Amino acid sequence: MPFTINGIGTNYIGKKNMDSHLGVCEWCHRSVKLMTYETRLWFTFVYIPIIPLGRKQIIDYCSNCRRHSVLSVSEWNRLSEEAVNVSAQQMSENPEDPEAAIEMHATLVSFKKTEDAERLAHYMKNQFPDHVGVHLHLGTWYEMVDNVGQSDACFERALALEPENRDVKRAVAIGCIGKEELARARELLAFAEAPGPDHDPKVLLMLARAYQKEGQHEEALSIFRVVLDVTPALGTDRELRKWVQQSERAAVTEETILPHKPIYQSRAFVAAAAVALLIIGLMAINFIVAAGRTLHVVNGLGASVTIAIDGAEAVSIDRNDRNELSVGEGDHEAVIAYPDDTRETVAFSIDSNLWDRYFSDEVFVLNVGGAAVVTWEENTYSTRNLAMMEIPYRLYIGESFVTLSDIDYEFKDFPDSITMSSKTSMAIKKRRVYVERGFPPDQILANLETEIPAEKLMRFAEAHLRATPDDKELLDAYFGLSARHGLLPRCRAFLQAGTDRPHWRTLLQEAAEAIAPEPPSAP
């Protein structure tokens, strides 16, 4: 992912060979438009692209959460060519096999070769006009790319070939619901109303809601009744009960088809229970919160470490990862074991008062070796247009333990918008904490030397060098930082642990020569 601090970093610029389709994001699990396209990664200075860093293939960019997968264009093309060649060979060896054609088409679709997929789809319809699986596959694909006409035609052809195929009948029925051909849809879905493995409450409720939209509440109620008879557990679903009540009011029915709620679901019982639970909860929450605070352990190193808190069993933290541990309030001691077998003991304290336990969203971060760039950031939301302003932020580097108060979003992005009253004139501020990723450690030293105290940057670099001692760029940056800030004695002491590595020995010698006192002048 691109990484930018104060306009300096990396960024994607440009889009071409764009392909988009409706799908479910693997990250936020929402049904959204997913985009795949080719772009170029640049190193930017003050947001101006300076150095091209290679072409990238963005895969399934989510318009909601903005997360995506990424490959180099060359790797994407290689994988695409290999997969297409394998499928093409299988299809050429079995030209009469519809399953080979379906596999070939699925491969083209997965690698966003839309034009090739379109041509192959046309060929498949002509080559296998009587194969139900081909038409069902193509109908699903046409539906995915929002070609409703072709999708319906494929499903209808499959239905003509196998009128009793229930997967086909379901697909055609869903299309009929979209076209408001509700009577035919119900006829096709008759098999889904019966108890058994083919009972499909989801598509039946879709049909019932369509009847509601058309004002045919008697028909809607008859379907609701079928669903409730076969799956009575749905009778407690709040949304379904609202739908049924809506149609019952419109149809002026005397009796409801909804099952009576148990007493424990009645409003009076729920209200009484809520008051009792509130009282008990207020008494217990203080103790519970104090006994189980969340400690975020972040490992910004390029290697795994282990951490043992208060003598408990050691926990492994993967490279560039974050774990959540539960600890009580009070004083603690963490023992961190680095890849080079060195150990570090970190004493920290988790403290809070009664008020903060109830109302303050505190975040406790144990930063292994101070090696992660822990970032506090504040964003402003307002119903009015605000002038461009710099987003306030703070960086915590080289610090083993940090407590941050009033955090709204822990290690995740700000939302694009929040719900606010139109009468709200005040701006609302939200804060988050996260770990900046993307810059190699040597660039972080260079970029933040004027912002972060040198001692903290030295500790940051030393932790990374313990994990990745062969990082020559970082070693040079560390030596230069120590020389510029009068910290060569510390640098020399640290380098003595790596005398088995040539570059460490070279810099150790340079540090020794720089520190050595000048010989007395001749009389």
C-alpha positions in Angstrom: 0.0 0.0 0.0 1.3 3.5 -0.7 2.7 5.4 2.3 3.1 9.1 2.6 4.2 11.4 5.4 3.9 15.2 4.9 3.6 14.6 1.2 6.7 12.5 1.0 6.3 8.8 0.2 4.7 6.6 -2.4 1.4 6.9 -4.3 -0.5 5.3 -7.1 -1.0 7.6 -10.1 -3.1 6.8 -13.2 -5.6 4.2 -14.2 -5.9 2.2 -17.4 -7.4 -1.1 -18.6 -10.2 -0.5 -16.1 -12.6 -3.4 -15.4 -15.4 -3.2 -12.8 -18.1 -5.5 -11.6 -20.5 -6.0 -8.7 -19.2 -8.4 -6.1 -18.6 -8.9 -2.3 -15.4 -7.3 -0.9 -13.2 -9.9 0.8 -12.2 -7.3 3.4 -15.4 -5.5 4.5 -17.8 -8.2 3.1 -20.1 -5.6 1.5 -21.7 -6.0 -1.9 -20.1 -3.1 -3.8 -18.5 -2.2 -7.1 -15.0 -3.9 -7.4 -12.5 -2.4 -9.7 -9.4 -3.9 -11.3 -7.0 -1.7 -13.2 -3.3 -1.0 -14.1 -1.5 1.9 -12.5 2.0 3.1 -11.7 3.6 3.5 -8.2 5.6 6.7 -7.8 7.8 8.1 -5.1 6.4 11.6 -4.4 7.9 14.7 -2.9 5.4 17.2 -1.6 2.8 15.1 -3.5 4.6 15.6 -6.7 5.6 12.3 -8.5 9.4 12.2 -8.8 10.6 8.6 -9.2 8.6 5.8 -10.9 8.7 2.6 -8.9 7.0 0.2 -11.4 3.7 -0.7 -12.9 1.2 -2.3 -10.6 -2.0 -4.3 -11.1 -4.7 -3.3 -8.6 -7.1 -6.2 -8.1 -10.7 -5.8 -6.8 -10.3 -2.3 -5.4 -13.3 -1.8 -3.0 -15.2 1.5 -3.4 -16.3 1.2 0.2 -13.2 0.3 2.3 -10.6 1.1 -0.4 -8.7 -2.1 0.3 -7.4 -4.3 -2.5 -4.8 -6.7 -3.7 -1.8 -5.7 -5.7 0.7 -7.4 -8.0 3.4 -6.1 -10.3 2.0 -5.9 -13.9 4.7 -8.4 -15.0 3.7 -10.9 -12.3 0.0 -10.4 -13.2 0.6 -11.0 -16.9 2.7 -14.1 -16.1 0.0 -15.6 -13.9 -2.6 -14.7 -16.4 -0.7 -16.2 -19.4 0.0 -19.4 -17.5 -3.6 -19.9 -16.4 -5.0 -19.0 -19.8 -2.5 -21.3 -21.5 -3.4 -24.2 -19.3 -7.2 -23.7 -19.8 -6.7 -23.2 -23.5 -4.7 -26.4 -23.8 -7.4 -28.4 -21.9 -10.0 -26.9 -24.2 -8.1 -27.6 -27.4 -7.6 -31.2 -26.3 -11.3 -31.5 -25.5 -13.1 -29.3 -28.0 -16.4 -31.1 -27.5 -16.2 -30.9 -23.7 -18.4 -28.1 -22.4 -16.8 -28.3 -18.9 -13.4 -27.4 -20.5 -15.1 -24.4 -22.2 -16.6 -23.3 -18.9 -13.2 -23.6 -17.1 -11.6 -21.6 -19.9 -14.3 -18.9 -19.6 -14.0 -18.8 -15.8 -10.2 -18.3 -16.2 -10.7 -15.4 -18.6 -13.2 -13.8 -16.2 -10.9 -14.2 -13.2 -8.1 -12.4 -15.0 -10.4 -9.6 -16.3 -10.0 -10.4 -19.9 -13.5 -9.2 -20.7 -13.3 -9.0 -24.5 -11.9 -12.5 -24.7 -14.6 -13.7 -22.3 -17.3 -12.1 -24.4 -16.0 -13.7 -27.6 -15.7 -17.1 -25.9 -19.3 -16.7 -24.5 -20.6 -16.2 -28.0 -18.7 -19.3 -29.2 -20.0 -21.4 -26.3 -23.6 -20.5 -27.0 -23.3 -21.6 -30.6 -21.0 -24.7 -29.8 -23.1 -26.0 -26.9 -26.7 -24.8 -27.5 -28.2 -27.7 -25.6 -25.9 -27.8 -22.6 -27.7 -26.5 -19.4 -24.5 -26.0 -17.5 -23.1 -23.7 -20.2 -26.2 -21.5 -20.2 -26.4 -21.4 -16.4 -22.7 -20.4 -16.2 -23.0 -17.7 -18.9 -26.2 -16.4 -17.4 -24.5 -15.9 -14.0 -21.6 -14.2 -15.7 -23.8 -11.9 -17.7 -25.7 -11.0 -14.5 -22.4 -10.2 -12.8 -21.4 -7.7 -15.6 -24.9 -6.2 -15.5 -26.0 -7.5 -19.0 -29.5 -8.3 -17.9 -30.8 -9.1 -21.4 -28.2 -11.7 -22.1 -28.5 -13.1 -18.6 -32.2 -13.6 -18.9 -31.8 -15.2 -22.3 -29.3 -17.7 -21.1 -31.4 -18.7 -18.1 -34.5 -19.0 -20.2 -32.6 -21.3 -22.6 -31.4 -23.5 -19.7 -35.0 -23.7 -18.5 -36.3 -24.7 -21.9 -33.7 -27.5 -21.9 -34.4 -28.7 -18.4 -37.7 -27.4 -17.1 -37.4 -29.2 -13.8 -33.8 -28.1 -13.0 -34.3 -26.3 -9.7 -31.1 -24.2 -9.9 -32.3 -23.0 -13.3 -35.9 -22.3 -12.1 -34.5 -20.3 -9.2 -32.3 -18.2 -11.5 -35.2 -17.5 -13.9 -37.5 -16.7 -11.0 -35.1 -14.1 -9.6 -35.1 -12.5 -13.0 -38.9 -12.5 -13.1 -39.0 -10.8 -9.8 -36.8 -8.0 -11.2 -39.1 -7.7 -14.2 -42.2 -7.7 -11.9 -43.5 -11.0 -13.4 -44.5 -12.2 -9.9 -47.0 -14.8 -10.8 -44.5 -16.7 -13.0 -41.8 -16.3 -10.4 -44.1 -17.9 -7.7 -44.9 -20.7 -10.1 -41.2 -21.4 -10.7 -40.5 -21.3 -7.0 -43.2 -23.7 -6.0 -40.6 -26.3 -5.2 -38.9 -23.9 -2.8 -42.0 -23.6 -0.6 -42.0 -27.2 0.5 -40.1 -28.3 3.6 -36.8 -30.0 2.8 -33.4 -29.1 1.5 -34.8 -27.1 -1.4 -36.7 -24.7 0.8 -35.3 -21.3 0.2 -36.5 -18.6 2.6 -34.2 -16.0 1.2 -35.6 -16.0 -2.4 -39.2 -16.5 -1.1 -38.9 -13.4 1.1 -37.5 -11.5 -1.9 -40.7 -12.5 -3.8 -43.0 -11.6 -0.9 -41.3 -8.1 -0.6 -41.9 -7.7 -4.4 -45.6 -8.4 -3.8 -45.7 -5.9 -1.1 -44.2 -3.3 -3.4 -47.0 -4.0 -5.9 -49.6 -3.7 -3.2 -50.6 -7.4 -3.4 -50.5 -7.9 0.3 -52.7 -11.1 0.3 -50.1 -12.8 -1.9 -47.3 -11.5 0.2 -48.9 -12.9 3.4 -49.4 -16.3 1.8 -45.7 -16.5 1.2 -44.8 -15.2 4.6 -47.1 -17.9 6.1 -45.2 -20.6 4.1 -41.9 -19.4 5.3 -43.0 -19.2 8.9 -44.6 -22.6 8.8 -41.4 -24.3 7.4 -38.9 -22.2 9.4 -40.7 -21.0 12.6 -37.5 -19.8 14.1 -37.7 -16.8 11.7 -40.8 -15.7 13.6 -38.6 -13.9 16.1 -36.7 -11.9 13.4 -37.4 -8.3 13.9 -37.2 -7.3 10.3 -39.5 -10.1 9.1 -42.1 -9.2 11.8 -42.1 -5.6 10.5 -42.7 -6.9 6.9 -45.6 -9.2 8.0 -47.2 -6.5 10.2 -47.0 -4.1 7.2 -49.0 -6.4 5.0 -51.4 -7.4 7.8 -52.3 -3.7 8.3 -52.7 -3.2 4.6 -54.9 -6.3 4.2 -56.9 -5.5 7.4 -56.5 -9.0 8.8 -58.1 -9.9 12.1 -55.5 -12.4 13.2 -51.8 -12.3 12.8 -49.7 -15.1 11.3 -46.8 -14.2 13.5 -46.1 -16.4 16.5 -46.6 -14.9 19.9 -43.5 -13.6 21.5 -42.4 -15.4 24.6 -42.8 -13.3 27.8 -39.1 -12.7 27.9 -39.5 -10.9 24.5 -42.3 -8.6 25.7 -41.6 -4.9 26.0 -42.4 -4.8 29.8 -40.1 -7.7 30.5 -37.4 -6.3 28.3 -37.7 -2.9 30.0 -37.5 -4.3 33.5 -34.6 -6.6 32.6 -32.8 -3.7 31.0 -33.1 -1.6 34.1 -31.9 -4.4 36.3 -29.0 -5.2 33.9 -28.1 -1.6 33.8 -27.8 -1.4 37.6 -25.8 -4.6 37.8 -23.7 -3.6 34.8 -22.8 -0.3 36.3 -21.7 -2.0 39.5 -19.7 -4.6 37.7 -18.3 -2.8 34.7 -15.7 -0.9 36.7 -14.2 -4.2 38.0 -14.5 -6.0 34.6 -12.8 -3.2 32.7 -10.0 -2.8 35.2 -9.3 -6.5 35.1 -9.3 -6.9 31.4 -7.8 -4.0 29.6 -6.7 -4.5 26.0 -3.0 -4.2 25.4 -2.1 -3.8 21.7 1.3 -5.3 21.0 2.7 -4.0 17.7 5.8 -5.5 16.1 7.2 -3.2 13.4 10.3 -5.3 12.8 11.0 -7.4 9.7 11.2 -10.6 11.9 9.1 -12.3 14.5 9.7 -11.8 18.2 8.3 -13.4 21.4 7.0 -11.5 24.4 6.2 -12.8 27.9 4.3 -10.5 30.3 4.6 -10.9 34.0 6.3 -14.3 33.7 3.4 -15.8 31.7 3.9 -18.1 28.7 5.7 -16.3 25.8 3.5 -15.2 22.9 4.9 -15.0 19.3 4.3 -11.7 17.4 4.8 -12.1 13.7 6.8 -9.6 11.6 4.9 -6.3 10.9 1.9 -7.6 12.9 -0.2 -6.6 15.9 -1.7 -8.8 18.7 -4.2 -7.9 21.3 -3.5 -9.2 24.9 -5.7 -8.9 27.9 -4.0 -7.5 31.1 -5.3 -6.0 34.3 -4.6 -2.5 35.4 -1.4 -2.0 37.4 2.4 -2.4 37.0 3.7 -5.0 34.5 6.9 -6.2 33.1 7.4 -7.5 29.6 10.4 -9.6 28.4 11.0 -9.3 24.7 13.2 -11.9 22.9 14.7 -10.7 19.6 15.9 -12.9 16.7 19.6 -12.3 17.7 18.8 -13.9 21.1 19.1 -10.5 22.9 16.4 -9.8 25.5 14.8 -6.6 26.6 12.8 -6.0 29.7 10.1 -3.3 29.5 8.3 -2.0 32.6 5.0 -0.4 31.9 1.9 0.6 33.9 -1.8 0.6 32.8 -3.6 3.1 35.0 -7.1 4.6 34.7 -9.6 6.3 36.9 -13.3 5.5 37.5 -14.5 8.2 35.0 -12.1 7.1 32.3 -13.2 3.4 32.6 -16.7 4.4 31.8 -16.3 7.2 29.3 -12.8 7.5 27.9 -11.7 5.3 25.0 -8.1 4.7 26.1 -5.7 2.7 23.9 -2.6 1.1 25.4 0.2 0.2 23.0 3.3 -1.8 23.7 5.6 -1.0 20.8 8.3 -3.8 20.5 11.7 -2.1 20.6 10.0 1.2 19.6 10.3 -0.1 16.1 6.8 0.7 14.8 5.7 4.1 13.7 2.6 4.5 16.0 0.5 7.4 14.7 -2.1 9.5 16.4 -4.3 11.4 13.9 -7.3 13.7 14.3 -10.0 14.3 11.6 -12.7 17.0 11.6 -16.2 16.4 10.4 -18.7 19.2 9.8 -22.0 19.9 8.1 -20.3 23.0 6.6 -17.6 23.1 4.0 -14.3 23.6 5.8 -11.3 25.2 4.3 -8.3 22.9 3.5 -6.4 22.3 6.7 -3.5 20.2 7.8 -4.7 17.1 9.6 -3.1 17.1 13.2 -1.0 14.0 13.9 1.6 12.8 16.3 4.2 10.1 15.8 5.5 7.8 18.5 8.8 6.2 17.5 11.4 4.6 19.8 9.0 4.5 22.7 8.2 1.1 24.2 4.8 2.0 25.7 2.2 4.6 24.8 -1.2 5.5 26.4 -3.6 7.4 24.1 -6.9 8.8 25.3 -10.2 9.5 23.6 -9.5 7.3 20.6 -12.5 6.6 18.3 -10.9 4.2 15.8 -8.3 1.7 16.8 -6.0 0.6 14.0 -8.4 1.3 11.2 -9.3 4.1 8.7 -11.5 7.1 9.4 -14.9 6.7 7.8 -15.5 9.0 4.8 -18.5 10.5 6.6 -20.4 10.3 9.9 -24.0 11.0 10.8 -24.6 14.5 12.0 -27.7 16.7 12.5 -28.2 19.3 9.8 -28.6 21.8 12.6 -25.2 21.0 14.1 -23.0 24.1 13.6 -20.0 22.7 15.5 -17.4 20.6 13.9 -16.9 17.1 15.3 -13.4 15.8 15.9 -12.6 12.1 15.7 -9.3 10.5 16.5 -7.6 7.3 15.5 -4.4 5.4 16.2 -2.7 3.2 13.7 0.7 2.0 12.5 2.2 3.6 9.4 3.6 1.1 7.0 5.4 1.2 3.7 8.6 3.2 4.3 11.8 1.1 4.9 13.5 2.0 8.2 16.4 4.0 6.6 13.9 6.3 4.9 12.0 6.8 8.1 15.2 8.0 9.8 15.9 10.4 6.9 12.3 11.8 6.8 11.8 12.2 10.5 15.2 13.3 11.8 13.9 16.9 12.3 10.7 15.8 14.0 11.7 13.0 16.4 14.5 13.2 19.0 17.7 11.5 17.9 17.8 9.2 20.9 14.4 7.8 19.9 15.4 7.3 16.3 18.6 5.6 17.5 16.5 3.1 19.5 14.2 2.6 16.6 17.1 1.8 14.3 18.8 -0.4 16.8 15.7 -2.6 17.2 15.4 -3.0 13.4 19.1 -3.9 13.1 18.7 -6.6 15.8 16.0 -8.2 13.6 17.6 -7.5 10.2 21.4 -7.0 10.8 22.2 -7.3 7.0 20.2 -4.1 6.2 23.2 -2.1 4.9 21.1 1.0 4.1 19.7 1.2 7.6 23.2 0.6 9.1 24.6 3.5 7.1 21.7 5.7 8.1 22.1 4.8 11.7 25.8 5.6 11.7 25.2 8.9 10.0 22.5 9.8 12.5 24.7 9.1 15.4 27.6 11.1 13.9 25.4 14.2 13.3 23.9 14.2 16.8 27.1 13.4 18.8 26.0 9.9 19.6 28.9 7.9 18.2 29.9 6.4 21.6 26.4 4.8 21.7 26.8 3.7 18.1 30.2 2.2 18.8 28.9 0.2 21.8 26.0 -1.1 19.7 28.2 -2.1 16.7 30.5 -4.2 18.9 27.8 -6.8 19.0 28.1 -7.4 15.2 31.8 -7.7 14.7 31.2 -11.0 12.7 29.8 -8.9 9.9 32.2 -7.0 7.6 30.1 -3.8 7.3 29.6 -3.6 11.0 33.3 -4.0 11.5 34.0 -1.2 9.0 31.6 1.2 10.7 32.9 0.2 14.1 36.4 1.2 13.0 35.2 4.5 11.7 33.3 5.2 14.9 36.4 4.4 17.0 38.6 6.7 14.9 36.1 9.5 15.1 35.8 9.1 18.9 39.6 8.6 19.6 41.3 11.7 21.0 43.7 13.6 18.8 47.4 12.8 19.7 49.2 15.6 21.6 51.0 18.1 19.4 54.8 18.0 19.3 56.6 20.5 21.6 
